[in-house]
Amino acid sequence: MKRFLFLQLKRMLRFMPLVIAVTLCLLLGLSVFISGIVSYFDDSEEKKPLYIGVTGDTENEYMQIGIAAVKSLDDTRFSIVFEEMSESDAEKAIASGNISAYIVFPEDFIDKALSGDIERIEFVTSSGASDITTLFKNEITMIITDMMIASEKGTYGINDAMDENGLSKESLEAMEKISSYYVNMIFNRSKVYETKEIGFANGLDMMDYFVCGITVLLIFMMGLPYAIVYVKKDYSLSRLLLSRSHSCLRQLLCEYISHLAAMFSLVVTVFVFLGITKNSFGTLSSIFDISLLTFILRLLPVIIMISAFNIFAFELADNIVSGMLIHFFTCLCMCYIAGCMYPIYTFPVVLQKISAFLPAGLAVNWLSGNFTGDFHLMSLSGILIYSLLFFSASLFVRKQKTSNKQKGGTV
């Protein structure tokens, strides 16, 4: 059987240029597709900052200091952009959709506030606003109001208390200290809670998630051209080998080893190509933020499973057309349900639970460990079990097709 294995490997080598060409075309198409999805999510409303206009008494020195502090020090600078403008410009900007809302500070607002007289601030939004602007109006403004009122009560309260107890001279210094305390507390309010980012899926950010998904989808699709090699109508050669005491298991094992070697070589070739042209493949280029060798080694169990699946799919078919259709639509549906092409959290809960047990879902979960540092032993076990099941099913089909009943006579 060594000669048979050598011939299978030679056959794969002769077929490699065509498969590489098809794979690179597929890689380009998938990269464009996934880049479009990533751009769509990057441009979604929840990823865009909220633009708020600031009008009215904005020329005051203290107001300028406050606006500058918010723009440079406060955590809201990452989600809310404040733009100074006149009230007439703000009305035009909100009408054209350039800003989501604007704030109107009354004249002499700061001077009156320093005297303890806090006037009402006007917050203007477009009519019928129902997005994050409403959240800002209903929640953020309430928080700001509470902080202002609490700060005002504390600052002037300590002044009144010290005046009543004959400490009028020290009250100004105390007011400055407590004001500084309030300012520091407001700017450092994010430290009173802990933020944990759970990621896009499987603890991954969006880019890493799509790298895992598109890689699994790509490897599944890499097997499609091999239908030309493995789909058979005539099993005469297999029966001849059987007659010479070469069992179906040994025949299939030689075919599987040669196919596995070809798939692994193809994956390495593709990733070397990505390394050379990584700036041209946007989404997939983030693979090179990690150890490429480690990523390829983690791909090995996935390649073992997918190679076994390819052999099984082609063994089921009786002609090349049906073999390619079976392989293509099975891979496409499975990868779609597993979230390789679209975020898994957008699917119904039932499909999310099912996807975790599909070969593609296990493969994505296993690859995600390369970014999160988790080993995912259950996913690895599932991948190896599927590999064994696919190979065993292929062997069963091969035996049926080379049996006496199938032949209609003796072998």
Salt bridges, closest charged atoms under 4 A:
ASP74 OD1 - ARG189 NH1 2.59
GLU119 OE2 - LYS112 NZ 2.56
GLU173 OE2 - LYS177 NZ 3.62
GLU255 OE1 - LYS232 NZ 3.54
GLU255 OE1 - ARG398 NH2 2.90
GLU315 OE2 - ARG398 NE 2.69
ASP318 OD1 - LYS401 NZ 3.24
